[in-house]
Amino acid sequence: MGKSVQNITDNVSLIASADTWIEGLAVQQLIKTSQLPGMQHVAGMPDLHPGRGYPIGAAFFTTDKIYPALVGNDIGCGMSLWQTSAKLSKVNLDKMIKRFEHVESPLDESWKESVASRKVAKRVTINTYDHALGTIGGGNHFAEFQAIEEVYHQASLDELGLNRKQLQLLVHSGSRGLGQSILMEHIASHNHDGIQVDSLNDDFNEYMAKHDEAVRWAELNREFIAKRFLQAIRSDGHCTLDVNHNLVSAKEIAGKQGWLHRKGATPSDQGYVVIPGSRGDYSYLVKPVESGYDSMVTSLYSLAHGAGRKWKRGECHARLSHKYKRDDLYRTPLGSRVICGNKELLYDEAPQAYKNCESVINAMVNAGLIEPIAKLRPVLTFKTNGGCSS
């Protein structure tokens, strides 16, 4: 691999350049996680940052055991990119901003038939969380209209059927309360201990069945989020890619059959992916590079899932309020606009709270993991109209 790889211990690697912002606590969490029973290798991505006990922006490969706590509560969280039929040249932001009044409420009766048919197609049987289907949620989740700012590889863009004259829509969300309920149920029974991998182990089979359905539910959630935002701007569209970055799946690595956990780590073995920046930064459409056996072991077939946080939630208002009034944060230096009616979230998700996305991309390029295809500029980022549900 390239120069952006650091081998911290025998079974811990970090994809990061010398200038990549990585907190010491995040590295400590990475090392601590590598010591769990059955853990074979741990890989930190350049967006690595501390989580609640476990780092975010990392992949973990185990044998014999799986660790639901490493996947976390937002099972199936991921990114989907849709190309709209709206022409960039016709976009009127002042008019567009007024069209999202109802995108956070439960889907109404007009969606009932579509929801039912898509649930059957996706093999989603659970009904308890239908009220949340098609909703973004809180935290760092968003729906963002984007423009293709710069093209680095036109043939790949053509392969994906993307047209830079049209508005793109990037959706970041997951399984909402469903994933949370699955993790809480596991912790109530097992604390943070792992589950022994055994086809005869009921605990293992039950968790994986619920996990897999939550992943499919999350994919369906992003689909309906995209469709209702397209409907709001009176546009059609099609999904170009949809990739999960919070999940655990069976994988053979270095000749060992095991389980690959991803917590904020985008798969590099599923084709093109989008690495999003903050709402005031560029996102990047990239193509994973097959870099050989050693590279895949070191990176665990994974990439960064975004720019990664620099600042903890809850401290952003104190850091920024003396310099930026609330109204200042509704516009970005890139000329884009922001819809966020929740004051705390507006500051917590400010661009300054995140790493520079280009530095994260460069670290992966230098490691020989990706080839940038296009740079995407935010046009309008939607977080929430008001109070933010988790």
NUBA-75691 format. One line per 2 residues: their letters; for each residue x, y, z of C-alpha. Coordinates in steps of 0.5 Angstrom, whole numbers. Example, Ala and Ser with C-alpha at 12.3 -4.5 7.8 and 13.67 -1.06 7.14 Angstrom:
NUBA-75691
AS	25:-9:16  27:-2:14
END
This chain:
NUBA-75691
MG	0:0:0  2:7:0
KS	5:12:5  -2:13:8
VQ	-2:7:12  1:7:19
NI	1:0:23  0:2:30
TD	1:-6:33  1:-12:29
NV	-7:-13:29  -8:-5:28
SL	-8:-1:22  -9:6:21
IA	-11:10:14  -8:17:15
SA	-3:22:12  2:25:17
DT	-3:31:17  -10:28:18
WI	-13:30:24  -14:24:29
EG	-15:25:36  -11:21:41
LA	-17:18:44  -20:15:38
VQ	-13:11:37  -14:9:44
QL	-21:6:43  -18:3:36
IK	-13:-1:40  -17:-3:46
TS	-22:-6:41  -17:-10:38
QL	-16:-14:44  -23:-16:45
PG	-23:-24:44  -24:-27:37
MQ	-21:-20:34  -16:-21:28
HV	-15:-14:26  -18:-7:27
AG	-17:-2:21  -18:6:22
MP	-20:10:17  -18:17:16
DL	-25:20:18  -23:16:25
HP	-26:20:31  -28:17:38
GR	-35:14:40  -38:12:46
GY	-33:7:48  -32:5:41
PI	-29:9:35  -33:11:29
GA	-30:11:22  -27:4:23
AF	-27:-4:21  -26:-10:25
FT	-25:-17:23  -27:-23:28
TD	-27:-30:28  -32:-34:33
KI	-35:-28:35  -39:-22:33
YP	-40:-16:37  -47:-12:36
AL	-44:-6:40  -39:-5:34
VG	-44:-4:29  -48:0:34
ND	-55:3:34  -56:5:27
IG	-56:-1:24  -56:-1:16
CG	-54:7:16  -51:9:9
MS	-51:13:3  -55:13:-3
LW	-54:18:-9  -60:20:-14
QT	-60:24:-20  -66:28:-21
SA	-69:30:-27  -69:38:-25
KL	-64:42:-29  -58:46:-25
SK	-60:52:-29  -67:52:-27
VN	-66:52:-19  -69:57:-15
LD	-66:56:-8  -71:61:-5
KM	-77:57:-8  -74:51:-7
IK	-73:52:1  -81:53:2
RF	-82:46:-1  -80:42:5
EH	-85:43:10  -88:36:11
VE	-82:32:9  -81:30:17
SP	-88:27:18  -90:20:17
LD	-92:18:10  -99:19:9
ES	-104:15:6  -102:17:-1
WK	-96:13:0  -99:6:3
ES	-99:2:-3  -92:4:-5
VA	-90:2:2  -93:-4:2
SR	-90:-7:-5  -83:-4:-3
KV	-83:-8:4  -85:-14:0
AK	-80:-13:-5  -75:-12:0
RV	-77:-18:5  -78:-13:10
TI	-84:-16:15  -83:-11:21
NT	-89:-6:22  -87:-3:29
YD	-83:3:26  -87:4:19
HA	-89:11:22  -81:13:22
LG	-80:10:14  -78:16:10
TI	-75:20:15  -68:23:16
GG	-67:23:24  -62:27:28
GN	-55:27:29  -51:27:22
HF	-56:25:18  -59:29:12
AE	-61:30:5  -57:34:1
FQ	-58:37:-6  -52:37:-10
AI	-48:39:-16  -43:36:-20
EE	-37:41:-19  -31:38:-23
VY	-31:31:-26  -24:27:-26
HQ	-26:21:-30  -32:22:-35
AS	-32:15:-37  -34:13:-30
LD	-39:18:-30  -42:16:-36
EL	-42:9:-33  -46:11:-28
GL	-51:15:-32  -50:21:-29
NR	-50:28:-32  -47:34:-29
KQ	-53:39:-32  -58:36:-27
LQ	-59:36:-20  -56:30:-15
LL	-59:28:-9  -55:25:-3
VH	-59:22:3  -55:20:9
SG	-60:16:14  -61:9:17
SR	-66:4:21  -68:10:26
GL	-71:7:32  -71:0:29
GQ	-63:-1:30  -63:2:37
SI	-69:-3:39  -64:-9:37
LM	-58:-6:40  -62:-5:47
EH	-65:-12:47  -58:-15:46
IA	-54:-10:51  -60:-12:56
SH	-58:-19:55  -51:-19:54
NH	-48:-13:56  -43:-11:51
DG	-40:-18:50  -40:-21:44
IQ	-44:-27:41  -41:-34:39
VD	-42:-35:32  -45:-42:31
SL	-51:-44:27  -54:-48:33
ND	-54:-41:37  -60:-38:38
DF	-58:-32:40  -53:-31:34
NE	-59:-33:29  -64:-28:32
YM	-59:-22:32  -57:-24:25
AK	-64:-24:23  -66:-18:26
HD	-60:-14:24  -61:-16:16
EA	-68:-14:16  -66:-7:20
VR	-61:-7:14  -66:-8:9
WA	-71:-3:13  -65:2:13
EL	-64:2:5  -72:2:4
NR	-72:8:9  -67:12:4
EF	-71:10:-2  -77:14:1
IA	-73:20:4  -71:21:-3
KR	-78:20:-7  -81:25:-2
FL	-76:30:-3  -76:29:-11
QA	-84:30:-10  -83:36:-6
IR	-79:39:-12  -83:36:-17
SD	-78:32:-20  -77:25:-22
GH	-70:21:-21  -67:15:-20
CT	-62:11:-15  -55:11:-18
LD	-52:8:-12  -54:6:-5
VN	-48:3:0  -49:1:8
HN	-43:3:12  -46:1:19
LV	-47:-7:19  -43:-14:20
SA	-43:-19:15  -39:-26:13
KE	-32:-25:10  -26:-29:8
IA	-20:-25:10  -13:-27:10
GK	-15:-34:9  -20:-34:15
QG	-27:-34:15  -30:-29:20
WL	-34:-23:21  -33:-16:18
HR	-36:-11:23  -36:-4:20
KG	-38:2:24  -38:8:20
AT	-34:5:15  -36:5:7
PS	-35:-2:4  -29:-2:-2
DQ	-32:-8:-5  -39:-6:-7
GY	-37:-1:-13  -37:6:-13
VV	-39:10:-7  -40:17:-5
IP	-35:20:1  -39:26:4
GS	-36:32:7  -40:37:11
RG	-45:42:9  -40:47:8
DY	-35:42:4  -35:38:-2
SY	-37:31:-3  -33:26:-7
LV	-35:20:-12  -30:15:-12
KP	-28:9:-15  -25:4:-10
VE	-18:1:-13  -16:-6:-12
SG	-10:-6:-9  -8:-13:-8
YD	-8:-18:-2  -4:-14:3
SM	-8:-8:2  -15:-11:3
VT	-12:-14:9  -10:-7:12
SL	-16:-3:10  -21:-9:11
YS	-24:-8:5  -27:-1:8
LA	-26:6:6  -28:13:10
HG	-35:14:11  -35:22:11
AG	-30:27:13  -31:25:20
RK	-32:30:26  -26:34:30
WK	-31:37:35  -35:33:40
RG	-43:34:40  -45:39:45
EC	-39:44:45  -40:47:38
HA	-44:52:40  -39:55:45
RL	-34:54:40  -38:58:35
SH	-43:63:38  -38:68:39
KY	-36:68:32  -43:66:28
KR	-50:68:29  -55:63:28
DD	-57:66:21  -50:66:19
LY	-50:59:19  -56:58:14
RT	-51:60:8  -44:57:7
PL	-38:59:4  -40:55:-2
GS	-46:59:-4  -51:53:-1
RV	-56:54:4  -58:50:10
IC	-65:48:13  -64:47:20
GN	-69:49:25  -66:46:31
KE	-61:51:34  -57:46:38
LL	-56:41:31  -55:47:27
YD	-48:49:31  -47:41:32
EA	-47:40:25  -43:46:23
PQ	-38:45:18  -32:47:23
AY	-34:41:27  -31:37:21
KN	-25:35:18  -23:38:11
CE	-26:32:6  -20:33:1
SV	-15:31:7  -19:25:8
IN	-20:23:0  -12:25:-1
AM	-10:20:5  -14:14:1
VN	-11:16:-5  -4:16:-2
AG	-6:9:1  -8:7:-6
LI	-15:5:-4  -19:10:-9
EP	-19:14:-15  -23:20:-15
IA	-29:21:-20  -32:27:-19
KL	-33:33:-14  -40:35:-11
RP	-42:41:-9  -47:42:-4
VL	-53:46:-6  -58:45:-1
TF	-58:41:6  -64:39:9
KT	-63:37:17  -70:39:20
NG	-75:44:20  -75:44:28
GC	-74:40:34  -70:34:32
SS	-72:27:33  -66:22:34
END
